[in-house]
Amino acid sequence: MILIFFLLFGVVQAQAGGSIFGAQPTGDPQQSGGVRSVGLGGAGLAIWDSLGIHADNAAQMGGITGTMLRAGMYTGLYTVSGNSQNDTDSEFGWQSFRLYLNLHPRYRTALGVDPIRKSDVRTIGLDTLFFDTAEGMVAEPFERRTSWQGSGLDIRWDHAFVLSNRIVLGATAGFLTEHMELISDLDFPDTDASNDARDASFRSVQRFSGFWGGVSFLLKPVDRWTLGGFWRSRASSDFAYERAVNHGGDAILLEPTGHRPGAFGAGVGYKWDRMWTAYADYRQQNWTVSDYGPMFSESGLRDVDATALLLGVERQGGTRLTDEGFDRWDYRAGLAYRLQPWQISGSSGDVVETALSLGVSLPLAQQAGKLHLALEGGQRVPEDSDSSENFVRFYMQLDMHERWFQRERRTLRK
């Protein structure tokens, strides 16, 4: 089992493209709630058990009885259509890593990292440059090659305080770091006189890092109903921005003050019998123009309220001695509607994402944990644009439970 864990955590990302929205100011964020949450359409802020807790709600750690290790990965396939053209790209990366510790009957803590985005987009296209000469207007075609890549980590320290068997509070301290790089090459046709002198290359790099904090809660007012939610502050710091141009252009280093927006969400869960539970979540994140950073300051950005409505239903497997095979598996399905903070140049419309997801969890031997699997498929459609993107993602996550910090009970022999 330990070998499987290190295989999952040691995966090296190897991508051959990715989402067309990866080159947006926010990249292509991964779901941070966990693979069980993905199978529920992203919902699950009100999950009460510890079979696969929603990572955005630190209060859910109150149900952990031992120590838990979490590691996950995903693979995705994207098909883009627009302007009578089609393209398909794929990606592969890791999804989350966490160590949950049960230190006291009323206190739990966890250390973890989540990816913010992982994208590597390369586009090649033809363009035309028009300029005046003594003979009149001249049109000269050239090839434009663009490479965009970005990555980031959200490092979290979570805490859960169990006030009673119906109230759990959570607190989180986090550190966010991001890196974006955009390289554009303009390749003009060679002539005897030019000797590649007209070719141009632009390189822009944007970095950001900042601290943030958050609080969360989990309530069970009655036996069948649960409530959960979280609030996350904005991360404020400086953007480090560097832009360099060939042909003698000097690098420009700027550090304007900026921030990444916070977020909040709330959810409800209803358990109508021993096995069946339904969840519904609402999330919101408010983006202002200054949140996207100096690399995109000239792109005609606008403020966006990114929202999401998430629904999921789950059937938990049996735990009785007579339950065997598939009867011990957990099954789930979900629907998601997301208004994303991505923006299309020259468009004032929103990017709407709809998705359907399916999930299953397999118990490990000797109740040592769960293997969570999820399949998510959907479509992203920008308003005021004839392009669209279909995507399919497969997620896998391993949660392993062990007993640490447990006092040994000794008895006298007779």
N, C-alpha and C positions, 0 to 999 in steps of 0.2 A: 504493500500500500504506500509506503514511504517513497518507493521508486516511482510509482505513478504520480505522486505529488510533485516530485522534482522534475519529471518529464513535462508536466503541465506548466510549471512555473518557469522552466528553462526554455520555453518555446521562443524562437527568434522570429520576429515578424518579417515576412517576405511577401511583398505586395507587387501586383502588376496593374497598378491603376487605382481605381476606387470610385467613390461617389463623385459626381460632377459638383456636388455641393461641398466637397472637401476643400475646394479653393475659396470658399466663403470665409468671412471674418471669424466665424465660430467653428469652422471645420465641420466634422461629422461626429457629434458627441455620441458616445456609447451609453447605453442604459447602465446606471450604477446601482440599481436596486438588487441585482443578483439574477441568476438564471431562473429561479422559481418565479420571480416577479415578471420576467420576460414572457414566460408561458401564460401569465395572467394579463397580458397586454400592457404590462408596466405597472399595474395596480398592486396593492398589498401593503399600504402604509398602516393598515389596521390588523395585520397578521398578529395573532396572539401566541402561537406555538413557536418552537425553535427548530422546525424541520428545514427551514431555509429562509431566514429572516430577511426583511427588506432593509438593505444597508443604509438607506437614507434616513431611517428612523432608528436612532441609537437606542431609544427606549425599548425596542423589541429584544434587546439582549437580556432583558430581565428573565426570560424563560429558559436561558441556557443553564444546564445542570452540570456541565463539565467544560473542558477546553475544546475549542473547535478551530480547525484549520480550513481555510477556503482558498481555492485557486480555480480559475476558469479561463477559457479561451473561446474564440469564435472564428468563423469564416463566413465571408459574404460574397454575393454575386450581384452585380449591378448591370442593368440593361437600360441604356439611354436612347431616347428617340427625339428628334427635333430637326427642323429644317430639311426634311426628307433624308435624314441620315440616321444611322444606328451605330451604337458602339456598346461593347460588353467588357467589363472589367471585374476583377476579383480582388479580395483582400483576405488577410489572415493575421490574427493578432491575439493578444491576451486581454481578458476582460476584467479581472479583479484579483486581488490577493488580500487576505485578512487573517489575523490571529486574534481569536476571541478568548478571553480569560475570565474564569469564574473565581474571583478572589474572596468573595464574602457572600453570605445568603442574601444580602441586600445591596451588593455592589458588583457590577461587571465592567470590564474595560476591553478595548480592542484597538489594535494598530493595523492600519491598512493603507493601500494605495489603489487608486482607480485611474484608468486612462481617460483623459479628456477628449482626445481625438487621435486618430492615426490615419493619415491619408497621404497618398503620393500620387498626384495627378499630373499627367503629361499630355499635352495637346500639341498637335502640329497642324497648321493651317496656312492658307495662302492669302496674302493681302496685297494692296497696291498703294504705292506712293505717288502723289501728283505734285508736280512743281513746274514753275514757269522758267522758260529759257528764251533766248533771243529768237528761236524758231517757233515759240508758242508753248502751249501746255504739253507736258510730257508725262506719260503714265509708265511707271516702272514696277513690275511685280516683284515681290520678295516673299520669302518663307519665314513665318513666325513660329518659333518653338518655345513653349512655356512649360516650366516644371515647377510645381508647387508641392511643398511637403511641410507638414506640421505635426507636432506631438506635444503632449503635456501630461502632467501627473497631478493628481489631487491626493495629497498625503493627509490622513485623518487620524485623530486620536479621539475615540468615542468613549462615553461613560453612560452607564445606566444605573439609576437609583430606584430600588423597589420599595415603594412606600407602603403598599399593601398588596393583597392578592387581586386587586382591581385597579390599581394606579401605579404606573411606572413613568418616571421622568428621565429624559436623556439630555446630554450636553456633548458638544463636539468642538474641538479645536483643530483647524486645518491649515495647510500651506499649499498654495496653488502655484505651479510653475508651467510656463508655456514657451514654445519656440515655433516661429513661423519663418519660412524662407521661400522667396519667389524669385525665379531666374527666368528672364526672357531674352531670347536670342533672335536677332533680325538678320537673316541671311540673304544678301542681294546677289544677283547674278554676277559672276566674275567677268571682267573685261581686261584687256591688255593694260589699260590705263589705271584701273582701280586697284587690282591686285589685292582684293579683299579689304581694302581700306574703308569701304562704306559699311561693312558689317558692324553691328552694334550689339552690346550685351549689357543688360541691366540686372543688378542683384540687390534685392531688398531683404533685410532681416529684421524681425520684430521679436522682442523678448519681454516677458512679463512674469513677475513673481510677487506674491502678496499673501498675507495671513487673513483668515476669516474664522468666524465662530458661528455656532448654531445651537438651538435647543429643540427638543422634541418631546412627544408624550404618547402614551398608550393607555387607554381606558377601557374598562369592561363594566358599564353601568348595570347591565343585566347579563344573564348567562348567554343569551343568543347574540347579543349585539356587542361590537367592539368599535372603538374610535381611535384614530391615530393621526398624527400630523408632525410637521417639522417646519422650522424657519431657519434660513441661512443668511448671514450677513454678506454684504458685498466685500470683495477683497480689494483694498486700495493700496496702490504703490505707484511706481514709475514704469512707463514703457521705455525700453531701450530700443532705439530705431536706428538702423544703419543702411545707407543706400549708396551703392557704388556704380559708376558708369565707366566703360572702357573709353579709349581715346583720350586719356588724360583726365577723366573725371575723378575728383577726389571723393572719398567716403565722407558722408555727413552723419554725425552721431548726435542724436537727440535723446533726451530723457524727459519727455512731458509727463506730467502727472495724469494718472488714469485709474481705472478700476474695472473689475469684472463684476457683473451684477449678482445680487443674491437671489434667493428663490424661496418659495413657500409652497406647501401642499397639505392637503387634508384628505382623509379617507375613512370609509365606513365598511365594516364587515358584518355579515349576517350568516350564522350557522344554523341551518334549519333541521339538521339531524347529526348523527355521530360522524358521518362521512362528508356531507355536502356543505360547502361554504361559498358565498359570493362576496366580491369586493368591488368597490367603486372609489376612484381617486380623482381629485382635481389638483392640478399643479399650475404655477404661474411664475414667470421670470421676466422682469422688465428690463429691456435693453435700450440704452440711450446711444446717441451717435458717438459720444466719447468713449463708450465701452469697447468699441471695435479696434481701437488703436490707430496710430499714425499711418500705418501702411495703407489703410483704407479711407483716409480722411478726404481724398479727392474723388471718391467713388459715388457721390450723391446718396449717402446713406440717410436713413430716417429712424426715428424711434419705433421700436416694435415691442408689443406685449406678447411674449411667447406663452401660450397656454396649452394645456393638454387635458383631455377627458379620457379616462382609462377604466375599462370594465373587465372583470374576469370571474370565472367560476372554477371550482376545484372539487375533485373527489379524492379524499385521502384513503389510502389503502388500509386494510384491516391489520390489527396488531394482536389478534387472538391466536392461540396455539393452533387452531384449526385452519387459519388462513395460510394459503400457500401460493407460490408462483405469482401470476399476474394479479391475484387478489391483494397482494401486499404492495403493489405499485400505486403511486399517486398520479392522477391524470388531471389536466387543466387546459383551459382555453380562454382566449381573451381578445378584446377589440380595443383599438386605440385611435383617437383623433388628436392630432398635434398641429398646432400653429407654430411653425418653427421660426427662429430668429434669423434665418438665412435671407439674403437679399440679392436680387438680380440687378445687374447694372442697367440703368435706364428704365427700370420698372418700379412702379409704386405699389405693386400687388404683393400679397402674402404668399408664402410657400406652405401649402397644406399637405400634411402627411397622414395617410390612413393605413392601418396595418391590422392583420389578423395573425394570431399566434396560437401555437399548440405546444404543450409541454408534458413531460413525464418525469417522475423521479423513481429511481430504483434503489431499494435498501441494500446496503453493503452487508457482508457477512458479520454475524454476531452483533448486529445493531451498531456497527462502528461508524455509521454515517449514511449519507445519501449521495447518489450520482444524479445530478439534475441535467436534463436535456431539454432544449427548446428550439422550435423552428418558427421564425417570424418572416412574414412576407407582406409587402405593401407597395404603395405608390406615392411618389412625391410629385406634386403638380404646382408650378409657380403660376400665379395669376399674371395676366398681361404677357404671356409667353406661350409659344407653341411647343415648347420642350416638356418632356416628362421623364421620370425615372422610376423604373420598377426595381425592387430589391428583394433579395431573399437572404436571410442570415440564419446560420446554425450555431447554437451556443452549447457549451458543455462546461459544467462546473462540478467540482468535487468538494463536498463538505465532510470532514473527518472529525469524529468526536473521540476524545480521550478524557481520562480522569487525572487532572493535575491539582495540586494544592488541596488534596483531600486527606484529612487527618486519619491515621490508622487507629482503628478501635481494637483495643486489646482486652482479652478476657482471661480470667484465671482458669487454669486447667484443674479439673477435679481428679 
